[in-house]
Amino acid sequence: MSKKDNKQKDLADQVEEVLDTAIDDIEDSKGESEDGEKEEGLQEQVQKEKDKFLRLFAEFENYKKRTSKERIELFKTAGQEVLQSMIPVLDDFDRAWKEIEKSEDENLVTGVKLIHNKLKETLNSKGLSEMKIEVGDTFNADAHEAITQIPAPSEDLKGKIVDVIEKGYQLGDKIIRFPKVVTGQ
């Protein structure tokens, strides 16, 4: 039995125990309800048991929501390792594509272009997306990895990206490979 099933069973047992205790107390006091003080005490006890029940029920609902959210997050990033291992292959393919584009053979260029597009589309369908970074974008340490700094070729490139060495990729909203950039100083 999984931890989730055990926790659900424990919570259900606690709820049942609280209700059984409250019912037993009420049944025990039916014959003695003529005494007003005992009746008030029992009503307070019933209120306490109701409060316990509501808190336990709320805790159980929060647990269900939390596990559901964790499960959805797990499904979103389940293929992360596979996609991360495919990124270097995609990089090699991009470099090869640049050389193949120079070829005189039209059939070769067309065939490789189709394969290249199919690979990119397949990875995109699994949630992998290339981060769009261009020369002149502002450097952001949270989203970019600076490899080096060089003197800025112009004033407007100071503190900005001068060159993109390696593309960055995201899986959904999570960055799985930071883009490697050169910044101007």
Secondary structure as GFF3:
##gff-version 3
##sequence-region A 1 185
A	DSSP	alpha_helix	3	29	.	.	.	ID=ss1
A	DSSP	alpha_helix	36	76	.	.	.	ID=ss2
A	DSSP	alpha_helix	80	100	.	.	.	ID=ss3
A	DSSP	alpha_helix	106	125	.	.	.	ID=ss4
A	DSSP	beta_strand	128	130	.	.	.	ID=ss5
A	DSSP	beta_strand	145	150	.	.	.	ID=ss6
A	DSSP	three_ten_helix	155	157	.	.	.	ID=ss7
A	DSSP	beta_strand	161	166	.	.	.	ID=ss8
A	DSSP	beta_strand	169	171	.	.	.	ID=ss9
A	DSSP	beta_strand	174	177	.	.	.	ID=ss10
A	DSSP	beta_strand	180	184	.	.	.	ID=ss11
###
